[in-house]
Amino acid sequence: MRAHAVSFLAPRRVGLGALDLPDIGPGQTLVRTLYSGISTGTELLAYRGQIDPSLPLDESLEGLQGGTFAYPFQYGYSCVGRVEEGDGPAPGTLVFAFRPHQDRFVASTAELVPIADVDPRQATLFPLVETAFQVALDAGAVLEEDVVVFGLGVVGLLTAVLLVRAGARVTAVDPRPGRRALAESVGLRAAGPDEVEGPLSLVIEASGNPDALRQALDLLGHEGHALVASWYGQKEATLPLGGDFHRRRLVIRSTQVTTIPSHLGSRWTLERRRSTVQSLLGELPLAALATHTFPFEEAPAVFEALDKGEEDILHAALSYEE
């Protein structure tokens, strides 16, 4: 069997090519992809060549195991498709899988996440909902707390929505008017970077811009926390860690979706988190966030547009439907 896939060939260059699929073995399923979502976080860092090439792609995901960020490589982790055959769900079942961009793939049945009653294009946001949910878990108790979220990409917006559901008074911050307008359209209070004031006990940095983390530290009060959802890759982050940082006992803490932190391990597992995210898909404003869909054949141009930061593209997905 053959599949068509996106490959990262060099910094700022992707291409389309064919690859051989393995035979379907016991406990495996063949899926035909309908849509695959593009992450503007890790995936754009990979596209730009801003990740250490010796770093493993992601040992926690079956579809990325064994590879590194050394060109050429396949990457991506958000495929939604229908089962064609195999040792798993009935043919036609809609499923999600953490897989690179390609029109067909063979996966272990245990890896597949059934997606019922959810628009398949919107379901490509599954991993970003899971990331935002983990950020909200790591934020801790926020009931009646003032929280600022920097960066209104999909993860930042979803994090802000989830924190509001948890009882926080959230201000969603982004320099781009279009992103602020979108935030307001889903019920958030939005502001520009120069319109927020401290002191705050919690600021979440989800912009991917190290300069935003500098501002976050300025907004924190005594023993305040800056929770960093961004992964900067090889970008330098220069921070003011002098007197104010030291005397105010500020905390900079990372949040990341691959693992469950030890302090939550008695209550949360990866399986419970994933099940919760499945149930949230129908409750969150995903239709407003899934802004653009492009034919699979246009993938090189789509990555170029995302790299340029075209403001109206919040989340892009590739379509494999004829």
C-alpha atoms as a printed R data frame, in Angstrom:
    type eleno elety resid chain resno       x      y      z
1   ATOM     1    CA   MET     A     1   0.000  0.000  0.000
2   ATOM     2    CA   ARG     A     2   1.108  3.538 -0.709
3   ATOM     3    CA   ALA     A     3   0.321  6.868  0.935
4   ATOM     4    CA   HIS     A     4   0.980 10.504  0.095
5   ATOM     5    CA   ALA     A     5   2.585 12.573  2.832
6   ATOM     6    CA   VAL     A     6   4.082 15.929  3.760
7   ATOM     7    CA   SER     A     7   7.819 15.881  4.491
8   ATOM     8    CA   PHE     A     8   9.941 18.590  6.106
9   ATOM     9    CA   LEU     A     9  12.919 18.824  3.747
10  ATOM    10    CA   ALA     A    10  14.933 21.821  4.984
11  ATOM    11    CA   PRO     A    11  14.329 25.029  6.930
12  ATOM    12    CA   ARG     A    12  11.182 26.650  5.513
13  ATOM    13    CA   ARG     A    13  10.717 23.965  2.871
14  ATOM    14    CA   VAL     A    14   8.190 21.148  2.847
15  ATOM    15    CA   GLY     A    15   7.354 18.795  0.011
16  ATOM    16    CA   LEU     A    16   4.825 16.142 -0.950
17  ATOM    17    CA   GLY     A    17   5.832 12.576 -1.699
18  ATOM    18    CA   ALA     A    18   4.777  8.949 -1.655
19  ATOM    19    CA   LEU     A    19   5.708  6.385  0.974
20  ATOM    20    CA   ASP     A    20   5.098  2.701  1.561
21  ATOM    21    CA   LEU     A    21   2.647  1.667  4.264
22  ATOM    22    CA   PRO     A    22   3.258 -1.454  6.336
23  ATOM    23    CA   ASP     A    23   0.933 -4.423  6.104
24  ATOM    24    CA   ILE     A    24  -1.974 -4.365  8.536
25  ATOM    25    CA   GLY     A    25  -1.036 -6.675 11.403
26  ATOM    26    CA   PRO     A    26  -2.937 -7.976 14.441
27  ATOM    27    CA   GLY     A    27  -4.262 -5.142 16.565
28  ATOM    28    CA   GLN     A    28  -3.791 -2.616 13.766
29  ATOM    29    CA   THR     A    29  -6.152 -0.498 11.669
30  ATOM    30    CA   LEU     A    30  -5.929  1.257  8.304
31  ATOM    31    CA   VAL     A    31  -7.344  4.791  8.361
32  ATOM    32    CA   ARG     A    32  -8.037  7.118  5.444
33  ATOM    33    CA   THR     A    33  -7.426 10.701  6.516
34  ATOM    34    CA   LEU     A    34 -10.078 13.377  6.059
35  ATOM    35    CA   TYR     A    35  -8.230 16.301  7.686
36  ATOM    36    CA   SER     A    36  -4.942 16.952  9.450
37  ATOM    37    CA   GLY     A    37  -4.407 20.023 11.602
38  ATOM    38    CA   ILE     A    38  -1.255 22.150 11.602
39  ATOM    39    CA   SER     A    39   0.184 23.375 14.883
40  ATOM    40    CA   THR     A    40   1.551 26.928 14.823
41  ATOM    41    CA   GLY     A    41   3.671 26.125 17.879
42  ATOM    42    CA   THR     A    42   5.980 23.133 17.660
43  ATOM    43    CA   GLU     A    43   5.225 22.502 14.010
44  ATOM    44    CA   LEU     A    44   6.252 25.988 12.894
45  ATOM    45    CA   LEU     A    45   9.457 25.703 14.941
46  ATOM    46    CA   ALA     A    46  10.162 22.490 13.019
47  ATOM    47    CA   TYR     A    47   9.352 24.182  9.719
48  ATOM    48    CA   ARG     A    48  11.706 27.066 10.500
49  ATOM    49    CA   GLY     A    49  14.539 24.821 11.671
50  ATOM    50    CA   GLN     A    50  14.411 26.232 15.215
51  ATOM    51    CA   ILE     A    51  14.586 22.876 17.008
52  ATOM    52    CA   ASP     A    52  17.746 20.962 17.880
53  ATOM    53    CA   PRO     A    53  18.014 18.396 15.038
54  ATOM    54    CA   SER     A    54  19.149 15.665 17.453
55  ATOM    55    CA   LEU     A    55  15.974 15.963 19.551
56  ATOM    56    CA   PRO     A    56  13.526 13.036 19.213
57  ATOM    57    CA   LEU     A    57  10.274 13.963 17.498
58  ATOM    58    CA   ASP     A    58   8.148 12.614 20.358
59  ATOM    59    CA   GLU     A    59   8.776  9.246 21.966
60  ATOM    60    CA   SER     A    60   5.344  9.325 23.643
61  ATOM    61    CA   LEU     A    61   3.457  9.196 20.317
62  ATOM    62    CA   GLU     A    62   3.477  5.994 18.281
63  ATOM    63    CA   GLY     A    63   3.437  7.798 14.940
64  ATOM    64    CA   LEU     A    64   6.565  9.847 15.771
65  ATOM    65    CA   GLN     A    65   8.720  7.308 17.571
66  ATOM    66    CA   GLY     A    66  12.245  6.698 16.319
67  ATOM    67    CA   GLY     A    67  12.655  9.937 14.378
68  ATOM    68    CA   THR     A    68  14.442 13.197 15.096
69  ATOM    69    CA   PHE     A    69  14.179 16.789 13.884
70  ATOM    70    CA   ALA     A    70  17.078 16.222 11.479
71  ATOM    71    CA   TYR     A    71  15.914 16.848  7.903
72  ATOM    72    CA   PRO     A    72  14.217 15.191  6.160
73  ATOM    73    CA   PHE     A    73  11.480 14.047  8.529
74  ATOM    74    CA   GLN     A    74   7.717 13.727  8.810
75  ATOM    75    CA   TYR     A    75   5.913 15.626 11.509
76  ATOM    76    CA   GLY     A    76   2.412 16.499 12.663
77  ATOM    77    CA   TYR     A    77   0.131 15.061 15.310
78  ATOM    78    CA   SER     A    78  -3.476 15.724 14.401
79  ATOM    79    CA   CYS     A    79  -5.167 13.419 11.893
80  ATOM    80    CA   VAL     A    80  -8.898 12.744 11.697
81  ATOM    81    CA   GLY     A    81 -10.136 10.048  9.364
82  ATOM    82    CA   ARG     A    82 -12.370  7.045  8.821
83  ATOM    83    CA   VAL     A    83 -11.483  3.421  9.418
84  ATOM    84    CA   GLU     A    84 -11.095  1.422  6.216
85  ATOM    85    CA   GLU     A    85 -10.177 -2.002  7.530
86  ATOM    86    CA   GLY     A    86  -8.298 -3.819 10.240
87  ATOM    87    CA   ASP     A    87  -8.516 -5.245 13.723
88  ATOM    88    CA   GLY     A    88 -10.448 -2.429 15.364
89  ATOM    89    CA   PRO     A    89 -13.476 -0.153 14.959
90  ATOM    90    CA   ALA     A    90 -15.980 -0.885 12.216
91  ATOM    91    CA   PRO     A    91 -15.227  0.511  8.755
92  ATOM    92    CA   GLY     A    92 -16.463  4.069  8.466
93  ATOM    93    CA   THR     A    93 -15.880  4.895 12.128
94  ATOM    94    CA   LEU     A    94 -14.547  8.417 12.612
95  ATOM    95    CA   VAL     A    95 -11.307  8.434 14.619
96  ATOM    96    CA   PHE     A    96  -8.530 10.774 15.716
97  ATOM    97    CA   ALA     A    97  -4.840  9.795 15.764
98  ATOM    98    CA   PHE     A    98  -1.592 11.571 16.649
99  ATOM    99    CA   ARG     A    99  -0.085 11.120 13.204
100 ATOM   100    CA   PRO     A   100   1.894 13.193 10.656
101 ATOM   101    CA   HIS     A   101   0.214 14.680  7.592
102 ATOM   102    CA   GLN     A   102  -0.599 11.865  5.141
103 ATOM   103    CA   ASP     A   103  -3.660 10.592  3.344
104 ATOM   104    CA   ARG     A   104  -3.634  7.043  4.782
105 ATOM   105    CA   PHE     A   105  -1.883  5.424  7.729
106 ATOM   106    CA   VAL     A   106  -1.709  2.173  9.647
107 ATOM   107    CA   ALA     A   107  -1.911  2.551 13.417
108 ATOM   108    CA   SER     A   108  -2.372  0.340 16.421
109 ATOM   109    CA   THR     A   109  -6.037  0.170 17.285
110 ATOM   110    CA   ALA     A   110  -5.257  1.214 20.861
111 ATOM   111    CA   GLU     A   111  -3.850  4.500 19.554
112 ATOM   112    CA   LEU     A   112  -7.086  5.560 17.873
113 ATOM   113    CA   VAL     A   113  -9.514  7.886 19.642
114 ATOM   114    CA   PRO     A   114 -13.135  7.482 18.475
115 ATOM   115    CA   ILE     A   115 -14.715 10.863 17.710
116 ATOM   116    CA   ALA     A   116 -18.509 10.738 17.834
117 ATOM   117    CA   ASP     A   117 -20.891 13.590 17.035
118 ATOM   118    CA   VAL     A   118 -18.044 16.049 16.368
119 ATOM   119    CA   ASP     A   119 -17.383 17.760 13.046
120 ATOM   120    CA   PRO     A   120 -14.235 16.045 11.661
121 ATOM   121    CA   ARG     A   121 -12.572 19.343 10.723
122 ATOM   122    CA   GLN     A   122 -13.117 20.683 14.237
123 ATOM   123    CA   ALA     A   123 -11.852 17.396 15.706
124 ATOM   124    CA   THR     A   124  -8.357 18.214 14.372
125 ATOM   125    CA   LEU     A   125  -8.186 20.619 17.339
126 ATOM   126    CA   PHE     A   126  -8.177 17.632 19.730
127 ATOM   127    CA   PRO     A   127  -4.462 17.843 20.682
128 ATOM   128    CA   LEU     A   128  -4.679 21.612 21.205
129 ATOM   129    CA   VAL     A   129  -7.693 21.172 23.487
130 ATOM   130    CA   GLU     A   130  -5.712 18.555 25.410
131 ATOM   131    CA   THR     A   131  -2.749 20.934 25.707
132 ATOM   132    CA   ALA     A   132  -4.970 23.782 26.929
133 ATOM   133    CA   PHE     A   133  -6.661 21.452 29.386
134 ATOM   134    CA   GLN     A   134  -3.286 20.478 30.842
135 ATOM   135    CA   VAL     A   135  -2.333 24.161 31.131
136 ATOM   136    CA   ALA     A   136  -5.569 24.760 33.028
137 ATOM   137    CA   LEU     A   137  -4.811 21.820 35.331
138 ATOM   138    CA   ASP     A   138  -1.310 23.159 35.991
139 ATOM   139    CA   ALA     A   139  -2.769 26.599 36.749
140 ATOM   140    CA   GLY     A   140  -4.315 25.118 39.891
141 ATOM   141    CA   ALA     A   141  -7.172 26.680 41.833
142 ATOM   142    CA   VAL     A   142  -8.226 29.876 40.031
143 ATOM   143    CA   LEU     A   143 -11.735 30.505 41.385
144 ATOM   144    CA   GLU     A   144 -12.219 34.297 41.706
145 ATOM   145    CA   GLU     A   145  -8.571 34.930 40.722
146 ATOM   146    CA   ASP     A   146  -7.432 37.518 38.164
147 ATOM   147    CA   VAL     A   147  -5.434 35.747 35.450
148 ATOM   148    CA   VAL     A   148  -3.808 37.127 32.299
149 ATOM   149    CA   VAL     A   149  -3.188 34.870 29.287
150 ATOM   150    CA   PHE     A   150  -0.595 36.166 26.822
151 ATOM   151    CA   GLY     A   151  -0.970 34.936 23.229
152 ATOM   152    CA   LEU     A   152  -4.284 34.250 21.510
153 ATOM   153    CA   GLY     A   153  -3.404 31.396 19.255
154 ATOM   154    CA   VAL     A   154  -5.604 28.335 19.615
155 ATOM   155    CA   VAL     A   155  -3.909 27.112 22.807
156 ATOM   156    CA   GLY     A   156  -4.063 30.538 24.435
157 ATOM   157    CA   LEU     A   157  -7.716 31.038 23.515
158 ATOM   158    CA   LEU     A   158  -8.734 27.570 24.680
159 ATOM   159    CA   THR     A   159  -6.773 27.975 27.910
160 ATOM   160    CA   ALA     A   160  -8.548 31.262 28.595
161 ATOM   161    CA   VAL     A   161 -11.958 29.673 27.905
162 ATOM   162    CA   LEU     A   162 -11.210 26.756 30.235
163 ATOM   163    CA   LEU     A   163  -9.987 29.048 33.021
164 ATOM   164    CA   VAL     A   164 -13.197 31.084 32.769
165 ATOM   165    CA   ARG     A   165 -15.126 27.816 33.135
166 ATOM   166    CA   ALA     A   166 -13.071 27.175 36.283
167 ATOM   167    CA   GLY     A   167 -14.135 30.509 37.783
168 ATOM   168    CA   ALA     A   168 -11.179 32.788 36.966
169 ATOM   169    CA   ARG     A   169 -11.450 36.422 35.873
170 ATOM   170    CA   VAL     A   170  -9.413 36.158 32.687
171 ATOM   171    CA   THR     A   171  -7.947 38.859 30.482
172 ATOM   172    CA   ALA     A   172  -6.818 37.525 27.106
173 ATOM   173    CA   VAL     A   173  -3.891 39.543 25.706
174 ATOM   174    CA   ASP     A   174  -2.578 39.815 22.157
175 ATOM   175    CA   PRO     A   175  -1.123 42.691 20.108
176 ATOM   176    CA   ARG     A   176  -3.236 41.757 17.058
177 ATOM   177    CA   PRO     A   177  -6.698 43.362 16.907
178 ATOM   178    CA   GLY     A   178  -8.103 40.445 14.915
179 ATOM   179    CA   ARG     A   179  -7.119 37.954 17.602
180 ATOM   180    CA   ARG     A   180  -8.628 40.169 20.305
181 ATOM   181    CA   ALA     A   181 -11.866 40.441 18.324
182 ATOM   182    CA   LEU     A   182 -12.022 36.666 17.990
183 ATOM   183    CA   ALA     A   183 -11.463 36.286 21.734
184 ATOM   184    CA   GLU     A   184 -14.344 38.636 22.440
185 ATOM   185    CA   SER     A   185 -16.566 36.722 20.004
186 ATOM   186    CA   VAL     A   186 -16.213 33.602 22.176
187 ATOM   187    CA   GLY     A   187 -16.991 35.492 25.376
188 ATOM   188    CA   LEU     A   188 -13.536 36.505 26.611
189 ATOM   189    CA   ARG     A   189 -12.344 39.876 27.849
190 ATOM   190    CA   ALA     A   190  -9.485 40.914 25.558
191 ATOM   191    CA   ALA     A   191  -6.802 43.597 25.801
192 ATOM   192    CA   GLY     A   192  -3.603 44.775 24.177
193 ATOM   193    CA   PRO     A   193  -0.238 44.186 25.895
194 ATOM   194    CA   ASP     A   194  -0.115 47.786 27.173
195 ATOM   195    CA   GLU     A   195  -3.627 47.602 28.651
196 ATOM   196    CA   VAL     A   196  -3.010 45.138 31.495
197 ATOM   197    CA   GLU     A   197  -1.870 45.921 35.006
198 ATOM   198    CA   GLY     A   198  -0.707 43.996 38.045
199 ATOM   199    CA   PRO     A   199  -0.111 42.807 40.577
200 ATOM   200    CA   LEU     A   200  -1.305 39.334 39.639
201 ATOM   201    CA   SER     A   201  -0.796 35.936 41.210
202 ATOM   202    CA   LEU     A   202  -0.799 34.070 37.881
203 ATOM   203    CA   VAL     A   203   0.140 34.908 34.295
204 ATOM   204    CA   ILE     A   204   0.117 32.311 31.514
205 ATOM   205    CA   GLU     A   205   2.488 32.811 28.575
206 ATOM   206    CA   ALA     A   206   1.233 31.096 25.414
207 ATOM   207    CA   SER     A   207   2.442 33.487 22.722
208 ATOM   208    CA   GLY     A   208   5.694 31.776 21.738
209 ATOM   209    CA   ASN     A   209   7.411 35.149 22.211
210 ATOM   210    CA   PRO     A   210  10.048 35.358 24.984
211 ATOM   211    CA   ASP     A   211   9.424 39.109 25.271
212 ATOM   212    CA   ALA     A   212   5.918 38.357 26.520
213 ATOM   213    CA   LEU     A   213   7.445 36.390 29.391
214 ATOM   214    CA   ARG     A   214   9.435 39.457 30.377
215 ATOM   215    CA   GLN     A   215   6.233 41.465 30.620
216 ATOM   216    CA   ALA     A   216   4.552 38.642 32.521
217 ATOM   217    CA   LEU     A   217   7.173 38.867 35.250
218 ATOM   218    CA   ASP     A   218   6.568 42.613 35.558
219 ATOM   219    CA   LEU     A   219   2.865 41.995 36.202
220 ATOM   220    CA   LEU     A   220   3.321 39.488 39.009
221 ATOM   221    CA   GLY     A   221   2.875 40.332 42.650
222 ATOM   222    CA   HIS     A   222   4.701 38.780 45.613
223 ATOM   223    CA   GLU     A   223   5.168 35.000 45.081
224 ATOM   224    CA   GLY     A   224   3.375 35.228 41.734
225 ATOM   225    CA   HIS     A   225   3.660 32.475 39.133
226 ATOM   226    CA   ALA     A   226   4.434 32.718 35.425
227 ATOM   227    CA   LEU     A   227   3.196 29.516 33.799
228 ATOM   228    CA   VAL     A   228   4.929 29.037 30.437
229 ATOM   229    CA   ALA     A   229   2.913 27.092 27.865
230 ATOM   230    CA   SER     A   230   5.151 28.238 24.989
231 ATOM   231    CA   TRP     A   231   7.995 26.150 23.689
232 ATOM   232    CA   TYR     A   232  10.634 28.533 22.357
233 ATOM   233    CA   GLY     A   233  12.769 25.888 20.679
234 ATOM   234    CA   GLN     A   234  16.200 27.403 20.057
235 ATOM   235    CA   LYS     A   235  15.014 30.995 20.482
236 ATOM   236    CA   GLU     A   236  16.846 32.790 23.295
237 ATOM   237    CA   ALA     A   237  14.817 34.014 26.273
238 ATOM   238    CA   THR     A   238  16.619 36.783 28.182
239 ATOM   239    CA   LEU     A   239  14.818 37.569 31.441
240 ATOM   240    CA   PRO     A   240  15.289 40.177 34.204
241 ATOM   241    CA   LEU     A   241  16.138 37.982 37.186
242 ATOM   242    CA   GLY     A   242  17.578 40.734 39.362
243 ATOM   243    CA   GLY     A   243  16.234 42.403 42.488
244 ATOM   244    CA   ASP     A   244  12.502 42.397 41.779
245 ATOM   245    CA   PHE     A   245  12.458 38.774 40.698
246 ATOM   246    CA   HIS     A   246  14.516 37.726 43.702
247 ATOM   247    CA   ARG     A   247  12.796 39.790 46.369
248 ATOM   248    CA   ARG     A   248   9.274 39.047 45.204
249 ATOM   249    CA   ARG     A   249   9.967 35.282 45.216
250 ATOM   250    CA   LEU     A   250   8.582 34.927 41.705
251 ATOM   251    CA   VAL     A   251   8.176 31.488 40.138
252 ATOM   252    CA   ILE     A   252   8.631 30.569 36.466
253 ATOM   253    CA   ARG     A   253   7.161 27.158 35.732
254 ATOM   254    CA   SER     A   254   6.685 25.225 32.510
255 ATOM   255    CA   THR     A   255   3.552 23.339 31.543
256 ATOM   256    CA   GLN     A   256   3.628 20.577 28.953
257 ATOM   257    CA   VAL     A   257   1.133 18.038 27.674
258 ATOM   258    CA   THR     A   258   3.325 14.946 27.188
259 ATOM   259    CA   THR     A   259   3.186 13.877 30.837
260 ATOM   260    CA   ILE     A   260   1.009 14.278 33.914
261 ATOM   261    CA   PRO     A   261   2.940 16.173 36.626
262 ATOM   262    CA   SER     A   262   3.641 14.217 39.778
263 ATOM   263    CA   HIS     A   263   1.492 16.429 42.021
264 ATOM   264    CA   LEU     A   264  -1.557 15.487 39.919
265 ATOM   265    CA   GLY     A   265  -0.636 11.823 39.513
266 ATOM   266    CA   SER     A   266  -2.964 10.574 42.242
267 ATOM   267    CA   ARG     A   267  -5.995 12.040 40.463
268 ATOM   268    CA   TRP     A   268  -5.158 12.261 36.777
269 ATOM   269    CA   THR     A   269  -3.859  9.824 34.185
270 ATOM   270    CA   LEU     A   270  -3.294 10.284 30.461
271 ATOM   271    CA   GLU     A   271  -6.352  8.095 29.849
272 ATOM   272    CA   ARG     A   272  -8.599 10.173 32.126
273 ATOM   273    CA   ARG     A   273  -7.360 13.422 30.607
274 ATOM   274    CA   ARG     A   274  -7.947 12.181 27.065
275 ATOM   275    CA   SER     A   275 -11.437 10.960 27.949
276 ATOM   276    CA   THR     A   276 -12.253 14.346 29.476
277 ATOM   277    CA   VAL     A   277 -11.016 16.128 26.364
278 ATOM   278    CA   GLN     A   278 -13.223 13.901 24.204
279 ATOM   279    CA   SER     A   279 -16.248 15.050 26.189
280 ATOM   280    CA   LEU     A   280 -15.203 18.712 25.920
281 ATOM   281    CA   LEU     A   281 -15.033 18.777 22.125
282 ATOM   282    CA   GLY     A   282 -18.749 19.355 21.819
283 ATOM   283    CA   GLU     A   283 -18.785 22.073 24.507
284 ATOM   284    CA   LEU     A   284 -16.011 24.418 23.374
285 ATOM   285    CA   PRO     A   285 -16.253 27.057 20.575
286 ATOM   286    CA   LEU     A   286 -14.172 25.036 18.123
287 ATOM   287    CA   ALA     A   287 -16.081 26.204 15.044
288 ATOM   288    CA   ALA     A   288 -14.829 29.760 15.627
289 ATOM   289    CA   LEU     A   289 -11.229 28.569 15.968
290 ATOM   290    CA   ALA     A   290 -11.062 26.210 12.962
291 ATOM   291    CA   THR     A   291 -10.678 29.136 10.585
292 ATOM   292    CA   HIS     A   292  -9.047 27.791  7.400
293 ATOM   293    CA   THR     A   293  -9.000 24.543  5.427
294 ATOM   294    CA   PHE     A   294  -6.785 23.956  2.394
295 ATOM   295    CA   PRO     A   295  -6.343 21.070 -0.069
296 ATOM   296    CA   PHE     A   296  -3.514 18.703  0.890
297 ATOM   297    CA   GLU     A   297  -1.704 19.601 -2.352
298 ATOM   298    CA   GLU     A   298  -1.327 23.213 -1.152
299 ATOM   299    CA   ALA     A   299   0.636 22.253  1.975
300 ATOM   300    CA   PRO     A   300   3.880 24.096  0.968
301 ATOM   301    CA   ALA     A   301   1.987 27.353  0.443
302 ATOM   302    CA   VAL     A   302   0.023 26.880  3.667
303 ATOM   303    CA   PHE     A   303   3.172 26.507  5.769
304 ATOM   304    CA   GLU     A   304   4.628 29.582  4.088
305 ATOM   305    CA   ALA     A   305   1.520 31.610  4.946
306 ATOM   306    CA   LEU     A   306   1.585 30.445  8.566
307 ATOM   307    CA   ASP     A   307   5.275 31.272  8.794
308 ATOM   308    CA   LYS     A   308   4.537 34.831  7.642
309 ATOM   309    CA   GLY     A   309   1.948 35.147 10.394
310 ATOM   310    CA   GLU     A   310  -1.025 36.052  8.237
311 ATOM   311    CA   GLU     A   311  -3.346 37.348 10.924
312 ATOM   312    CA   ASP     A   312  -6.641 35.890  9.790
313 ATOM   313    CA   ILE     A   313  -5.337 32.298  9.843
314 ATOM   314    CA   LEU     A   314  -5.798 31.103 13.410
315 ATOM   315    CA   HIS     A   315  -5.846 27.370 12.717
316 ATOM   316    CA   ALA     A   316  -5.202 25.710  9.381
317 ATOM   317    CA   ALA     A   317  -5.934 22.161  8.370
318 ATOM   318    CA   LEU     A   318  -5.245 20.134  5.250
319 ATOM   319    CA   SER     A   319  -8.147 18.410  3.534
320 ATOM   320    CA   TYR     A   320  -7.753 15.019  1.838
321 ATOM   321    CA   GLU     A   321 -11.304 14.788  0.524
322 ATOM   322    CA   GLU     A   322 -11.638 14.756 -3.249
